[in-house]
Amino acid sequence: MHPEKYSSIFTFFLLVFLYTSVGAYATTPKAIDRHALVTRHNIRWPWEERGQIPMGNGEFCIGVDGTGLQTFGGNTMSHWGWHSFPLPEGVTPDKVPETGSFINVKNGERYIGADTVPSGKEAIRNWMYDNPHIFNLGRLRFVRYDGAELTVEDITSNGSRNLDLWTGTHSSRFAVSGDWINKGAWVNPDVMGGSGQQVMVTTYVHPYNDQVSVKVESDLIARGVIKVALDFPYPTLNNKTDWVGDFKRTENNLTTQAQTSKVRADFKREVDDFTYYVALNYTEGAKVTPSTYDGGKVWYLEGNGLSTVEFSTTYSPTPIGNEVPDFEATKQASTTHWENFWMSGGAIDLSESSDRRWYELERRIVLSQWLTAVQTAGSWPSSESGLMNIDPWRGQFHYEIIWFHQAHYGFWGRWELTDEAVQSYQRFIPTARKRAQQFGLKGLEWPKSGSPSGRSAPWEGNQSLLWKQPQPLHFAELDYKIHPKKETLDKWAEVVSGTVEYMVDFLTLDEETGIYHIQLNMGPGEWGESTDNPQVLAFWHWGIEQGQTWRERMGLGREPHWDEVLQHLAKFPMKDGIYVDSQGQPLRLTGILGLMPPSEAITLETATRTYAKMKEMSNQMTGSVFGSRSMGWGVAMGALAQAKMGDAEGAVESLLGGLGTAFDVAGINRGLGGAYLPTNGALLYAVAVMAAGWDGAPNRNAPGFPDDGSWVVRWEGLQPAP
């Protein structure tokens, strides 16, 4: 979270008191004790060396393990750090499609089909899929005196670690044991006194600089028994390792050191065509020495007789200036920043509830705010794994689920933290328009997965996973709800008009019936392609009408052709008063209500009857509205739909017990195996609306929670949903 983003967030807190006075945002007159709310969920991890906690500022993130560094695992990633492998042999840049698609129809034709790859272009296709990718910028580890890796067996089991959320302080205490320890004493024999085994580590990330600052306190570092190693990998795509990257490779992985002073070492990193810079500042009297270990280059920071060593490691895409905050300055900046963060924006306090599940739900809410703030408040949208790892999509971001990564900031009064990432839509207008033209269509065709390159990563379903297309309309509406002024209309005008223009032109008119159909479309569950997928139909009905609303706000009047399309757009099949699928079974579309308000296309009454029939047939809660394929975000979206349909108990149960809702000690959702950050964002979105309400919600506090007295929901500074 860099200063220009954060500048108005604290001001928002002042408005909380205005909100509580006007009623629309009111909860109770009693202000929430935010310090108590946050700190009761500080991460106190039972000792486990490898367990990682993300620390960052939204643009930059480092995963720290039990040692306070990355001794046993953890990556250092950023939203600016994107690398590409060299092009395949014989391929020149002009052969790579600017948009990511090889489809290019002749004038007057249109293409509605799979995003195919011509024969002989497979190498380019594979290269586009893999590039660009986020990568690990470097790692910081404790190692033995001779450079050998510390092992888990070297760390005794009585260690402790704590993350103080209120100040952003990670504290570790552990002991190192082993016969090898005394072998290191020869380095500085004059400082061999004391027990020599305890190590205390304090870690911060600077809120505005992409920098990690650390204090190490131990006789072991004074004696030279342990030291800190800094090394840099060549990027790889393997996410099943403790650290992402190849630390042994030196080819196309060049590090040039320039010692600028006795307390600072600077490094220029050249990885293929990508260049970035690293600065290591450290306590006077300590020293940095270059070496090689196991085939790779490494730099060691040694205490050189000092039992307390402070150092800061700064990463940047541009050369780093002379003034770099030291440990104490970073500590102060972090403390101030996180206190301001928690005191601004929204808050939900469940501590007065009698339902025994309150603590776990509140824990997930608080930790999800931390996890998203340290990873997704940057210059680009987040990938599924955030800045913790590289996922199978190479760290690229997904535009069909961008809502679950970024929208919660608006509902929690922190729009400034997502505005730059969301404006990736405006940055991608040129390639989105060109991609639509390649298909013979009008408007803007948004990518399925994106990167700063502007290309869409190749995938045969790119053109059919259509619920990605109306997503910018949701963000435009949310932005306008928060900032109802002409500047917001102008900001989103081209995105809104181009989005709807594509949606209308994508439709196919049946000349015999006069009905417009959506061909080749895949629903959010990615179950395969069909015609008139109900979930996509709901998005299309809502999206085109939203385009008309935007035109009216801008004084342009309604577009007649869009109204004609709306009037004749395919409807949902119904039987016995409920929505049904092609087999006549109750339709699993109720989750759509979690993302948009009811409309003529999907009414709340009919959806509620359909949901009741689904429960009757399955005899179980159906918060997982997409069945066994449900992602964690699907559970949250279904929970909010349940709340809107009057099943508040089912909504809470879905948030806490549905598929994909396994949250670890650090609050990271791991229900699908690896870290899956959209679940954390979707949870924040869902609970904010369940607390603050939505248009047409019951006239009571927290209308999405059970009204039986078991839940006492106190909240501040949240934004209701349409």
N, C-alpha and C positions, 0 to 999 in steps of 0.2 A: 504494500500500500504506500505509494509514493505521495509526497506532500500535496501535489495538486489535486489528487483524488480525495485526500483525507480532510482537506481544509474546511469543508462545511459540514462534516459529519457530527462533530461535537456540538455545533450550533443546533442541530436537529434535536438534541436532548432538551434544549430549552423549550422547544415546541411541544414536548410531551405534556407539560403542564397545561398548555392551551388545549391539547386534544382531550385531556381528562375533564376539561371544563365545558366543552361543547357537546359531549354526549356521544358523538359518532365513534370516538375512540375510547370511550370511558370504560373503566373496569371498576375499581374501588377508589375511594379518596385516599386510602392508605398507600403511600409510595412503597415500591418494592425495594428491599434492601439488596441492592445488586451485588454488593461485595459478598454477602453471605450466599446469595444464589449461585454465583460463579465459583467461589472458592470451595464450596462443599463438593464440587466435582473436579477439583484438582486431580491430576493423574498421579496416583500413588501406585506404582507398578511393583507387585511382588517381584523380587529379583529374578531377572531373566535377561541374560547378556544380549541376546539377539533382538529382543523386542524393540521396534522402532517407533519413534514419535516424530511426526513432521513439525518442523519449526520454520517459519518464513514470514514474508511480508506481502504475499499475494502475487508478486512477480517472481520471487526467488524462494526456494525452499530447500532445506537440508533435512534428511532423515537421520536422527541421532539414535544410537543404541544405548544399552545400559551403561556404557562408559562415558556418555556425554559427547562422544565423537562418533566415528563410523568404524570402530575397531573390528566389529564382527559383521557389519552390513550397513547399508544406507547409501542413498544417492544424493547428489547435489544437482538440482535442475532449475531451469528458469523458463519463462515464456519468451525470452529472446534467444535462447540457445538452441538453434535448429541447424542440423548438419545434413549434408547429402553425400552419399557415396559417389565416386566418379561414374560417369555414364558408361554403359556397356561399350565394349570395343566396337569401333566403327560407327557409333551413333553420335551425331552432333546435336547441339542444343536446339537447332531449328526443326529437328525431327520429333521433338517432344511436344505434344499438344498443349497449348497454353491453358486450356480449360480442363484437361485430364480425360477428355473423351475423343475417340477417333471418329465418331459419327459425324457426318457432314453431308446433309442432303442437298439436292439441287434446288434451285429457285422454284418456288411454287409447290414443293413437296413438303410433307411433314412426317416425322418419325415418332411413333409411340411404340417402343419396344425395349428389349434388353440392351444394356450398354455393352455392346460386343466389342471384341478386339479382332482386327483383321489378321489373317494368317501372315506370319513373318514378323509381327509386331509384339510378340510375347515378351521379348527381352525388355522393350521399352515399357510395356504394361507393368512388368514386375518391378522395374526401376521406379516408376511413378508410384506404385503401391508402397514401396519402402522409403521413399524420399519426398520431402525432407522428414526428419524424425528428431524428436527431442533426445538429448543425450546427457550423460553424467559429466559434469564439468570438472570434477575432481573429488578426492576423498582425503579425510584426515583420520589417522589411526594412531593408537598407541602400539609401539613395537618394542621388542627387547633391545638391549644395548647393542647387539650385533646386527640389528635390522630384521631378525627373524620375527615372524608373526607371533603375537600373543595367541594363546589357545584358550578355549573355554575352561580347560583344566587349570590354567594359571590364575583364574579369578575365583576367589573363595565365595561361598554361597551366601554369606551374610551381608551382601551389598544392599544398597537402597537407592531409589531414585524417585524424584518428584518433579512434576511440571506445575508450577504456580501460574495458573491461567491469568490471574489479575495483573501480573507483571511480565509474563513471558519468560520466566526464569526456569531453566532446567538444571536440577541439582543431582549429582551422582556421588555416591560414596561406596568404595569397594576396596578390597585388599588383594594384593598380588602375592602369590606364593610359588615356591619351586626351588629346587636345588640350584638352578641357574642364576638366581638373584645375586648371590655373593660374587659370582664370576664377573659381574659388571662393576663391582666396587673399585676396580683398579683405575677406572676412568678419572675419579676424583677421590683419592683415598683420604683427603683431609676432611671430608664431610660425611663420614660413614656412621656418625652417631645416630641414636634414635631407633625406633622400631623399624623404620624403613619400609613398611609394607602398605600402609594406608594411602589411598589416593582419593582426593576430593576434586571434583570437576564441576564448574559452573558454566553454563552455555546460554548465550543470547543470540538472536538474529536482529540486526538493525532494521527498524521499520521503514527506512527510506533508502538506505544503501543495500546493495545485494552483498551482504557481509555477515559472517558468523564470528562472534567474539567469545573467547574461552579463557577461563582462569583455571590453572592446574596447580594444586597444592599437595606436595608430597616430598618426602626425603628421597624417594626413588628417582624422581626426575633430577634432583640436585646431584645425586651420586652417579647419574648416567645409566642407572639400571634400566629405566624405560625412557623413551623419547617419543616425540610426535613425528609421524611421517606424513608428508604431503606428496601425492603423486597424481598423475593425470592419465586417463585411459584413451584409447582409440575407440570410437563409438561402435557398439554392436547392437543387435536387435534381440538378444537373448535376455528375457526377463526372469529366468529361473535361477539366477545366480545371486549371491549376497550383494554384489555391486555390479551395476550394469557397465559393461565395457571391457576391453582387453588392455590390461595394465602392463603387459609385457611387450606389446608391439611398439616399435619406434618408427617404422616406415609410415610416412605421411602423418606422423604424430610428433611434431617438433615442439620442444619447449626450450625457449631461450631465456636464461636468467641474467638480470642486470641488477647488481647490488647497488642500491641507491644510497644507503646509509648504514650505520652500525645497528640500526633497529628496524630495518626494512629490506625485504627482498622482493623484486618485481619479476614477473614472468610474462613472456609473450607466448601465447599458444597458437600454433598453426596446424589445424587438422584438416587435411585436404584444402578446400577453398575457404574454410571458415576460420576466422581469427578472433580471439578474445584475449583478455588480459586478467592477470591475477596479481594481487599484492598481499604479501605476508608481513604484517607489522608485529613486533614482539618486544618484550621487556629488555631494556638495556642490560647487557651482561650475558644474556642468552646468546646462542649462536645458531646459524643455519649452515649446514654443510651438504653439498650435493654428493650423490653416490649412485650406485646401481645395485639392484637386488633382484634376483631371480629373472634377470634379463631386461628389466625395466628400469627407467630412470626415476629416482626418488630424492626428495630433499628432507633432511632431518632437522628438526628444531630440538636443541639440547639445552637443558637447564644450566649446564656449565657452572655448577655450584649453587645455583639459586633453587630454593625449595618452593618458591612461588613464581610461576611463569604465566604471564598474560600475553595473548596474541589474538590478532584479528586477521581473517582471510577474506579478502574482497574480490568479487568476480564482476567483470564488466565487459560489454561488447566494444567499448572504446577505452583508450588509455586512461589510467587512473591518476587523478591529480595528487598533489603533494599532501593535502590535508585529508587524512583518513581517521575517523573516530577510533579512539582506543577503547579498551574494555570498559572503563568506567563511563565514558561518554555513551557507549552503546547500551550499557546497563540503564543509564538514566533515560535515554531515548526510548528504550523498550518499555520501561516502567510507566513513563508518561503516556506513551502511545496506547498501551493495552488498557490502562485505566480509562482513558478517553473513549476507547472503543466500547468497552463494556458499559460505560455510563451514557453512551449515545445509542440511538436506534431503539429497537424493540427489546422486550424482555417478557418472559413467561415464568411465573412462579407457581409451582404445584404443591408446595410443601405443606399446605393446610388440608390437603386431600386425605380422606380416610382409605381410599382404594390403595392397596399395598403396591400397586404398580407405578405409583406416581414418581418414585425416585428414579427408576430406570428410564422412564420416558423423559423426565427432566434432564437426566444425565446425557441422554442422546441429543437432546435439544442444545444444551450448552456446548458439548464437545463438537457437535456439527457446526456450530458457529465458529469455533476455533479452527477446525479443519478446513472449512471453506475459506475463511479469511486469510489463512496462511498460504493457500494454493490457488484460489480461483479469482482473486481480486486484482488481476493483472491486465496486461495489454491485449491478450487473446483469450478466447474461451478455453475451458479446461478439457483435457482428455478424460477418459473413464477412470484412469488411475491417478488423475491429478498430476502433481509433481513428485510423486513417490516412486514411480517406476515407469517403464515403457511398456505399454499394453500391446496386444496383437495388432492394433491399428497404428502402431509406430508413434503413439503419442499425439496423433492428430485428433482434432475435436469433431464431435458429431452434431450436426445441425438438427437432427430429429429429436435429440434430447438436450439441446442447449438450454431449454427452459428450466430443466431440473438442476442444472449447474448454476445458472446465473439469476433466475427470476426472484429467488427468495430475498435477495438484497433489497429489491423494491418493496416487498411486503414487510420487511424488517426495518424500514427507514434508513437504508444504507445504499441508495441507488448509486451514489458516487463511486462505490467500489466495483460496480459492474458496467458502468456506462462505456468505458473505453473498450472492453471486451465485446459488448453487444454491438458497438459501432463497427465491428468487423463486417456487418452487412453492408454498410455504406462503402467500406474499403473494397468489397468484392463486387460492387456493381458492374465494373467493366467485364470481368470474366463471367459473371452470372448472365449478363445480356448476350455475350458472345456464345455461351453454351446453349442458350435458348435458340439463338439463330442457327446454330449447327443442327438442331433438331427441326428446324423450319417453324419455330413457334415464336410468339411475341412475348415481350416482358423479360422477367428475370428468373432464371432457373437456379435455385440454390443448391449447393453441393450437399452430398450426404456426409462426407467427412472432409474436413478442410485443414489447411495449414497456412502460414503466411505467404506461401507461394501463390495462393489464389486458385490452384488446381483442386479438382475433386479427385480423391484417391479412386482408382478404377475398381469397379465392382459391378457385376451384371445387374444388380438391383438398384443402381443409383437413380434411375428414372422412375422406378415404380414404388420406392419407399416414400410415398407422397406426403406423409404427415410432417416431413421436414419443411415442406413448402410454405405453409401458413404460419410457421413459428415467428417470423419477424413481426407479424401483425399483432401477436400477443404482446411482444415487447413494446411496440409502438403505442398500444393502448395503455399498457402499464405506465410507460413514461408520461403519457398525456394525462393520466389520472393523477400522477404525482406532480406534474408540471403543466397545468392546463393553460398554455399560452401559445401564441403564434409561432414562436421560435421552435417549439416542439413539433408543431405541424409541419413547418418547413424542413426540419431535421429529418423527418421520416417520409416526406412526401414522395420522393422518387422510389424509395424502398416499397412503400405501401402500394402505389399505383403499379409498379412493375411486377410485384408479387401477384396481385389479383389479375393483372393482364395475362400472366402466364397461366394461372389457374383456369381462367375462362377459356383461353385458347387451347388448353390441353384437352378439353372435353370433346367428345365425339357425338354429333347429332344423328339420331335415328330418324331419317327422313320420313319413314312411314308413321311413326308414333309421335314425332315431334319432341321426344324426350332426349335430354342430354345425359350421356353416360360417362363414367370415369373408367376407362379401360386400363388394363395392366396396372393394377394398384395393389400394394401390399400394406396391410395394417400394421399398427405399432407392435404387435406380437411377432411379426416377421414369419407368418405361417405359410407363406406362399402367395402367389399373385392370383387375382381374380378381377372380375368386373364389378364395379359399384360396391367395394368394400364398405360396410356400414360406418366404421370409424372414420374412414377417409371422407365419405359422404358428409358426415357431420362437420368435419373440418371445412369442407368446401362450401356448404351452406352458410356456416358462420363466417368464413373468410371473405366470401364475395360480399355479403351484407356489411361486413366490417369495412371493406373498401368503399362502399357507398356512404357509410357514415363518415368516413374520413373526408370524402369529397364534399359532403355537406358542410362539415366544419370549416373547410377551406373556401366555402362560398362558390363551389364549382357546379353544384347540382348533381343529381344522380345520373349515372351513365345508363341510357335506355337499354343498350344491349345487355348489360349486366343484370338489369331487372328482368329482362326477357329470359335470360338463362336461369335466374333464380326461380322464376315461375314454372319452368319446365325441367328443372334438374331432377334426376331420379330420386324417388322417395324410399323410405325404409319399408321393407315388407312387414306386414302385420297379420296376426291371426288371433282371434279371441281376445282382442284388446291389448295384446302385447307385441313387442318387436320380436321377430323370429328370423332365423337364418334360412339358408336355402333348403335345409332339411326340416323346417318347421319347428325347430327347437328354440327356446328362449335365447335371445341374442346377447352375447357378452359385449355389450357396448356401454354399460353403465359407467365405466371408468372415464369415458369422454366427459362426463359431467364434472370430473375433477379438474379439468383443464379449461372448460368454457362454460358459460351460463346456458341454461335451457333455452330453447328457441322453438320456432314453428317446426323445424326439422326434427328435433328431439325434445319432446315435452317432459317435464318433470313427472307429471301424473302417469304417463305411459311407461316411462323408464322405471318408476317406482313399482308399478305392477309387474313389469318384466323381472325386476330384481327379486321381488317376492316369489315369483314362480321359480326362478333359479334356485333360491334357498329351499323352497319346498321340494324340488326335484333332487337336489344334492344333499339336503339335510346338513348343511355346513355353511359357515361364513364364506362369503365370496369376495373378500377384499382383493384377492389375487384375481382381478377381473380378466386377465388374459390366460388363465389356467396355468398349467405346469410350466409354460414358457415364461412366466412373469419374472421381470427384473425387479429389483428393489424399488425403483421409481414407480413401477406399476402398482405395487402394494400401496404406496403413499397416494397415488392418484385415485386408486380404488377406494381407499379409506375416506378421502375427501368426498367422493361421490356418495359413499354410504352415508356420510354425515348430512349431505344435502337431501338425501332421500329419507331422512329421519331415523336412521339406524346408527345412533351415536355410539352405542356400546360396540357394535360391529366395527366402527371406524377405529376406536381405540385398540380393539383386539387385533385389527389388521396391522396397525402401526407397530405393535409390539410382538406379534406372533406369526406374521405371514412369511411366505417364502422370500428369501433374499433380505431378511432383516436381522442377521446376526452381526452384532456390533462388538468389537473387541474392547480390551481395556482402554485403549486410546480413543475409542469412539468410532473407529474406522469400520465401515460396513464391509464385511467379508462373506456375505451370504452366498456369493457366487464363486467362492474360492479365493481370488485375489482381492486387492483393494478395489472398491467400486464406489467412487465418490458421488455419482449422481443420486444415489440413495440418500446420502446425507443432505444434499440440497433439496431433494424432493420432500424429505421429512420436514425441513424448515418451512417450506412453502405450505405444506398441508396443515401443520399445527398452527401456523400464523392465521390462516383462513378459518380453521376450526375455532380459534379463540376470538378473532376480530369480526368474523361473520362474512356474509356475502349478500348481494342484492336479493331480497326476498327471504332472507333467513328469519327464523323465529326471533321475536323481539325479546331476547334475553341475553345475559352475558354468556360468552363462550357457547354459541349455539351448536357447535360441532361436538361438544362433550356431553356425556350423560347428565341428565337433569334430575338425578335421584339423590343428590346431596353427597355422593361419594367423591365427587371431583370438585375441588375449589380452585378455580383457574383465575389467577390474578395476572393481568398483562398491561403493558404500556407500549405506546409508540408503534403499533402494528397497523398495517394497511388492509382494510377489507377488500374483498375481491368483487368483481362485477357479478 
